[in-house]
Amino acid sequence: MVKQMIKRSIHVERLDIPTVAEMEIEVAERKGLGHPDTLIDGAAESVSRALCQYYLNEFGTILHHNVDKGLLVGGRSKPQFGGGEVLEPIYIVVAGRATSIVIKEGREIILPINEIAISAIINYIKSTFRFLNPEKHCIIESKIKQGSIDLVSIFNKKESVPLANDTSIGVGFAPFTPLEKLVIETERYLNSKDLKREIPEIGEDIKVMGLRKGREIDLTVAAATISSLIPDKSHYISVIEEVKNKIEDLAVKTTNLNVKVNLNTGDDYSKGIFYLTVTGTSAEAGDDGNTGRGNRSSGLITPMRQYSMESMAGKNPVNHTGKLFNILAQKAAKRIVDEVAGIKEVYVRLLSRIGAPIDQPQIASAAIIIEKGVSFSNIKSEVESILDDELAHITNLTPLIINGSLFKL
């Protein structure tokens, strides 16, 4: 039997505009792993991945779920040099829908969805933080509502390519500008195991904001510190100076632009104001978090770029195009600039239609900025081919998302 070729709606256009790197002003941000918005995104995503594993182990397939609504309410703490305590715990709640009742051979099976969710969040916090104890410092709740399904019907209706369960937009871009690369590398470095071993006083709540004016970069970094590891003011100052020096060294290795580093600018030593935390996150002291307010599929927040406002964390990785299309768009954009010569910048825009196969979007559009002297007509077909190929293999994304190797906060 000859497999029918799919004719997808693919569009490629040329943009005659400066790249972001060529603009006079550029801004980019990254909220680190311990930031309250990233923390609640991570909690929601950990629940989705745990549900996927449970469904696969028990039933051999991933059942329907979307647990992409989450809220973190900051607690209250009293950090002090050499110690401190959390006075009121952080409240974390994840909500959504998940298959929790299965009809198998005429018998109703109730699944422990909320227990799985709470366990997943606890494990996520333990794997992300060194000093935030989820049992001691957090109240964790799951408000996932029930759904039921007949396993016979789900297997009988199983499609080779899933149908989109939403009409969603996914957007990706490439390559990173020098500023974007510096912003993301700074956070990753400060939250790396190597840095934590060398300077354990630095917590996980890292926020990096970058501003570029021409060839001048102004990097503002907020880094929580661990109060129990800092005995006094002089030790705090020495830690901040050491970290600032390391960021400056990283900047020299990352970009040839001129970089000024500003670290913990909210401090006021004369008034006794220091960025001290007991647990390594500002969530302990009233800073709240909400799913979808953190980093985009690129790992950054980039207001100078085209991007989708879709919240990805917690959405199912099988047929929710709000997740899949953003991840695929970013992946396709990187592949386009890596494989097609003469492209300075690319934006990939994908639009799904609810009920249609996820490999057949309403439109898969690439907008490219090309180098001078390059023929658009000569590279257009190459870009179209990459988009078509990425869509043809979209179902390959699901296992990579579940094991955490593709979608990283």
N, C-alpha and C positions, 0 to 999 in steps of 0.2 A: 504494500500500500504506500503510495507516494504522499508524503507529508505536505499538507497545504501551506503555501507560503503566506505569511501575514503581511498585509500592506498597512504599515503604521503611518500615523499622521505626524510626519517629521518636518521641521522647518528650520532653516539656517539663514540668518541675516547678518549683514555687516553693520557695525557701529562705527561711525566716523566721529568719535569723541576721544578725549584724553583718557588714558588708563587712570585708575585711582592713584597709582604711584607717581603719575605725572601731574596731579593736581597740586595746587599750592598748599592746601590744608587737608589733613586727613586725621581721623579719629578712629580708634579701635579699642575694644575692651575685652577682658576675660575675667569671669568670676571663677575663682579657684574651687577645688574640691570641697573645701570646708565652708564656703560661702552658703548662707541659708537657702538661697534660691537653687544652687547646685545640689545642696544636700537633699532638698525635697524632690528635686528631679531624680536624683540617684535612688531615693527611697522608692519612688513610683516605678522606676525602671527595674529595680531589683525584684519587686513584686511580680511584674510581668514575666521576667526571666524565670523566676521560681515556679510560677504557674505553668509556663511552657514545659519546663522539665517534669513537673508533676503529671501533667496531662500526657506527655509522651511516654513516661514510664508506666502509667496506669492504663492508657487507652491506645497508645501507639499513634496518636495524632494530637495536634494542638487545638484545643477547643476554644470557642469564642470568649474573648475577654477584652476589655479596655479599662485600665485602671490609671487613667491619666489626670485625675483630679486630686491634688494634694495641697495641704496647708501645713506650714510650720509656724507655730506661735512661740516667739522667743520667751525664754525664762528670765530669771533674775539671779544675779551672782554677786559675789563680793571677792574679787581677786585682790591679792596683796603680795608684796614681795616675799618670796619664800613660802607662799601658801595660798590660802583662799578657799572659798566653798561656793557651791551652787545652792542658792536659797530656794528657788522655785524651778521645777524642771521644765525642759523644753517639751512642748506638746506637738506631736506629729500625727497627722491623720491622712490616710490615703483612701480615696473613694472611687467608685466606678461600677462596672458590671463584669461579672464573670460567671461562667457556667459552673454552678454549684450543685445541681441535681442532674443525674444521668439516669436515663431509663435503659437498662441493659437486660435483654431477654425477659422483658416484662416486669423487671424488678427495679424499684427506685433506689438509687444509691446517692446518699448525701455526701458531698465532698467537703473537706475541712479548709475551705477557701480562706477564711479570715485567720485561722491559725497559721497557714502557709504564709500569708502576707506579713503578719507580725514577725514571724521567725526570719523572713527574708530581710526585713528592714533592720532588725537587730544585727544580723550577720553583716549587712552592708555597712552599718555604722562601725562595727568592730574592725572591719577590714580597711576602713578609710581613716579612722581617727586613732590616735594613741592614748589620749587622755579623756575622751568623751565616752563614758560608760552608759550604754543604752538602758540597762536595767536600773541604774542609780540616778542618771541625769535626765532621763526622758520618760514621758508618758506616750506610748505608741498605741494607736487605735486603727482598726480597719473598718471602714464603713462600705465595704463592697456589697452591692445588692445582688440578690440571687437571680439566676437564670437557669432554665432547664433545657435539656436536649435529649432527643432519642438517638442513641448511638447508631442504630440501624439506618435512620434517615440521613445522618451526617455522612456515613460511608457510602450510601447509595447515591448521594448527591455530590460526592467529592469530585471537584473539577481538577484537571491537570494544571490549569492556571487559575488561581483564586479570583473571585470577583471583588472589586473594590467596595468596601463598606462605607465609603464617604466620598464626597466630591471635595478634593483637597489640592492645594498648590505646594509643589516642592521646588526649591531654588538652590542652586549651588554655583560656586565661582572658583576660578583659578587663574593665575597662581596667587599665592599670598604676596603681599607687598613686604618690603623690608620691615615696616612698622608692625604689620600683622604677625610676621614671623617672630619678631622680638617680643611682642606681647605674650604670645602663646608659649614661647620657649622660656620666658621669665617665670611664669607661673609653674610650668612643669618642672623647671629646675628647683624652685623653692619648695615644691612638694615632692621632690624626688627622695628616694631612700638614702642616696648618698649625702644629700644636704642635711637630711634629718639626723643621720648618724654624726655628721660633722658639727652641726649646730642644732641640737635637739630643742633648744629654747624656742624655735620658730614653730608656730602652730599651723594647722591646715587651712585656716581661713585666709586665703590670699586673694587680693583683688588688684588687677593691673589695668591701668588706663593709660593709653598712649596718645599723644598729640604730636603730629608732625607739621612743622611750618617750613616749607622748602626742604632743606637738608638738615634741619634741626629737629631732634626728637626730644620731647619732654615726657618722661616716663614717671607716672605717679603710682606708687605701690603701697598698698596697705597690707601689713603682715601682722596677724595676731601673734602674741607671744604667750608662753606657758609660765604662769606666775610662780608655780612651785619650783621651777628651775632657775629663777632669777632672784638672788638674795637681796639685791639693793639697786639703787638708781645707777650707780657707776657700772654695774654689770649689764644692766639694760642698755645703757648708752654704748658700751663696747660691743654688744651683740648687734645692735642696729648699725653701727659703723662697719662691722665686719660683713654683714649681709649686704649693705650698700656697696661695698667694695667688690663683692662677688658678682652683684648684678652688673656693675660697671665693666668688670672683666668679661662677663658673658656678652654684653653689648658689643664690645670690641670684636669678639669672635663671630658675632651674628651679623653685623652690618657695618658698612663703612660710613654711615651717616653719623653726625655728631649727636651724642646722647647725653642728656642730663637726667640723673636719677634722683627722684624725691621719694623718700621712704618714711612712712608713718608721720605725715605732715600734720596730723591732728594732735600730735603730742605737744605738750607745753611743760617743759621740765620745771620752769620757775613756779608753775601752779600745781605741780604734782600730777600732771595728766600724762599717762603712759598707756599704750595699747596692750594692757595685760588681760589675759583670760585664764580661767581655770582649766578649760577643756580644749582650747585651741580654735574655738569658733565664737563669733559675735552673737550667734543664736542663743547663747547662754544668758545674754543680758538685754533681751528685748528686740533684737534685730530679727524680723520675721521673714518667711520665705514662701513662695508660691510657685507651683509648677508652671513651666512655660516662660518664666521671666529670666531664665539663665541663658547659657550659651546656645547658639544655633548649631546646625549640623556641622559647621566648619570648626566648632570649638571656640568660636569667638562671637562677639556682638559687634557688628560692623555697619554703622549707620550710613556710611558712604556707599555701601553696596546694595544691589538688589538682593532681597532675602525674604523668606516667608516668616510670618508670625506664628506658624503652626507649632504647638507644643508636642514634642515627639515622645518624651519619656512616659512610659506606662502604656502606650498604645500597642496593640498586638502586632507582632512582626510578620504576620501571615498575609493579611489583606487590608490593613489600614494604611492607605496611601499618604495620610498625613505624616506617617513615619517613613515608610518605604521610599516615597518619592523625594523627600528631602535628603535622605542618605544616598539614594541613587544619583540624584542631581549633582551632589558634591563629588561623588566618585567619578561620574562621567566627565565632569569639568576638569578634574585633575588628569584624567586619562587623555583628554583632548589636547591639553597644553603639553603633555609629556610626549605624545605620539605624532602630533601634527606640526610640522615645521612652519614657522612664520606667524604663529598666533601669539599676540602679546597678552591678551586677556580674553576670558570667555565667561559667559553666564548661561547656565542651563536652567530652563523653566519647564516644569512638567505639571500638567493639569489632568486630574482623573475625573471620571464620571461614575457616580455610585451605580453599582450593578454591572459595570463593564469589566472585562478581564483586566487585571492590573498591568499586563504587558501591552495594553492597547489604550494609551491615554488619549484624551481629547486632542492634546497637542504636546509634542516634545520639541521644544524650541531652544536653539542655541544662538546666542548673539555674540559675535566675535569682533575683536579689535585686532587688525592684522598689521604686520610690519610693512614699512614703506617698500614698494616694489614687488610685493607678493600679490599674486593673482587670486582674487576671491573665488573665481570659478574653478581654479585648480585644486583648492583645498575643501570646497564645500562638500563634495561627495565623501571625502574622508571623515568629516565631522558627522555627516548623516549616517555613515556606516557604524561609527562608534556608538551613537545614540541608539541605533537599531539593535546593535549587539548587546548593549547594556540592558535594554528592555527585554530582549529575548531571554536573558539569564537572570531576570529580577528575582525569581524564586530562590536563587542561590544565596540571596542576602539573608534569608531567615535564620539558618543555623549559625551564621557569623554574628548576627545580632544577639542571638540567645547566649552564645559563649563569650560575648563581650569583646570580640576581636575587631568588630567593625564600628559599632556605635559607641563612642566614648564621650563622656560628658566633658 
